[in-house]
Amino acid sequence: MQQDREHPLYYLDAETLLVATYIWVDDELKALQAQDFKLPPKQKHQKATLAELLTLAIFLLLQGQDLAKGYLAAKTTLKAYFPSLPHLSRFYRVLQKAQGLLAHLAMRLSGGQGLL
């Protein structure tokens, strides 16, 4: 087995990775709320949850996809998982407001405290 292909995430299909990422992100957000961490407020007319939007961002980054191109493709190909995704500009606004939270999640993943 090649050295770069030993990580368990390499063997997950996209659907399993997406579901595992959502569960992990949702659990992390709930744990942070239990510690009185203030999550970014929901934007006006925002239908997708913060967990869904962060999941999609992390999923696209784990897949090595360009965030904008991957997001636009996900609006059609992943509609069953994300039925109410906002426009790309609103997605970016949510990510910008949640950049500290996204950095925290990235640190947890990079420290081995992540999906598997």
C-alpha positions as CSV (number, residue, x, y, z in Angstrom):
1,M,0.0,0.0,0.0
2,Q,1.3,3.4,-0.9
3,Q,2.2,5.8,2.0
4,D,-0.3,8.5,0.9
5,R,-3.2,6.1,0.7
6,E,-3.2,4.8,4.2
7,H,-5.6,7.3,5.7
8,P,-9.1,5.9,6.3
9,L,-10.8,8.8,4.6
10,Y,-9.1,7.7,1.3
11,Y,-11.4,4.6,1.3
12,L,-14.7,6.4,1.9
13,D,-17.1,7.0,-1.0
14,A,-18.3,10.5,-1.5
15,E,-21.8,9.8,0.1
16,T,-20.3,8.3,3.2
17,L,-17.8,11.1,3.5
18,L,-20.6,13.7,3.2
19,V,-22.7,12.1,5.8
20,A,-19.8,11.5,8.2
21,T,-18.7,15.1,7.8
22,Y,-22.2,16.4,8.5
23,I,-22.6,14.3,11.6
24,W,-19.2,15.5,12.9
25,V,-19.8,19.2,12.1
26,D,-23.2,19.1,13.7
27,D,-21.9,17.4,16.9
28,E,-19.0,19.9,17.1
29,L,-21.4,22.8,16.8
30,K,-23.7,21.4,19.5
31,A,-20.7,20.8,21.8
32,L,-19.5,24.4,21.2
33,Q,-23.0,25.7,22.0
34,A,-23.1,23.6,25.2
35,Q,-19.9,25.5,26.2
36,D,-21.7,28.8,25.6
37,F,-19.8,29.5,22.4
38,K,-21.8,32.0,20.3
39,L,-22.3,30.8,16.8
40,P,-22.8,33.3,14.0
41,P,-26.4,34.5,13.7
42,K,-28.5,33.1,10.9
43,Q,-28.6,35.4,8.0
44,K,-31.8,37.0,6.8
45,H,-33.7,34.5,4.6
46,Q,-31.1,31.7,5.3
47,K,-32.8,28.3,4.9
48,A,-29.8,26.0,5.0
49,T,-28.4,25.5,8.5
50,L,-24.9,26.5,9.5
51,A,-24.0,22.8,9.9
52,E,-25.0,22.2,6.3
53,L,-23.0,25.1,4.9
54,L,-19.9,24.2,6.9
55,T,-20.3,20.6,6.0
56,L,-20.4,21.4,2.3
57,A,-17.3,23.7,2.6
58,I,-15.3,21.1,4.4
59,F,-16.5,18.3,2.1
60,L,-15.4,20.3,-1.0
61,L,-12.0,21.1,0.6
62,L,-11.5,17.5,1.6
63,Q,-12.2,16.5,-2.0
64,G,-9.7,19.1,-3.3
65,Q,-12.3,21.0,-5.2
66,D,-12.4,24.7,-6.0
67,L,-14.9,26.1,-3.5
68,A,-16.9,28.2,-6.0
69,K,-17.0,25.5,-8.7
70,G,-17.7,22.7,-6.3
71,Y,-20.5,24.7,-4.6
72,L,-22.2,25.5,-7.9
73,A,-22.0,21.9,-8.9
74,A,-23.3,20.8,-5.5
75,K,-26.4,22.9,-5.9
76,T,-27.5,20.4,-8.6
77,T,-25.7,17.2,-7.9
78,L,-26.2,17.2,-4.1
79,K,-29.7,18.7,-4.0
80,A,-31.0,15.6,-2.2
81,Y,-28.6,16.3,0.7
82,F,-28.8,20.1,0.6
83,P,-32.3,21.1,-0.7
84,S,-32.1,24.8,0.2
85,L,-28.7,26.0,-0.6
86,P,-28.3,29.8,-0.9
87,H,-26.8,31.8,-3.7
88,L,-23.0,31.5,-3.9
89,S,-22.5,35.1,-2.6
90,R,-24.6,34.3,0.5
91,F,-22.7,31.1,1.0
92,Y,-19.5,33.1,1.0
93,R,-21.0,35.6,3.5
94,V,-21.9,32.8,5.9
95,L,-18.4,31.3,5.6
96,Q,-16.8,34.7,6.2
97,K,-18.8,35.3,9.4
98,A,-18.0,31.7,10.5
99,Q,-14.3,31.9,9.6
100,G,-13.2,31.5,13.2
101,L,-15.4,28.5,13.6
102,L,-14.2,27.0,10.3
103,A,-10.6,27.5,11.5
104,H,-11.5,25.7,14.8
105,L,-13.0,22.8,12.9
106,A,-10.0,22.6,10.6
107,M,-7.7,22.5,13.6
108,R,-9.7,19.7,15.2
109,L,-9.5,17.8,11.9
110,S,-5.8,18.3,11.5
111,G,-5.1,17.3,15.1
112,G,-6.7,13.9,14.5
113,Q,-9.9,14.8,16.4
114,G,-12.1,14.5,13.4
115,L,-14.3,12.2,11.4
116,L,-12.8,8.8,12.1
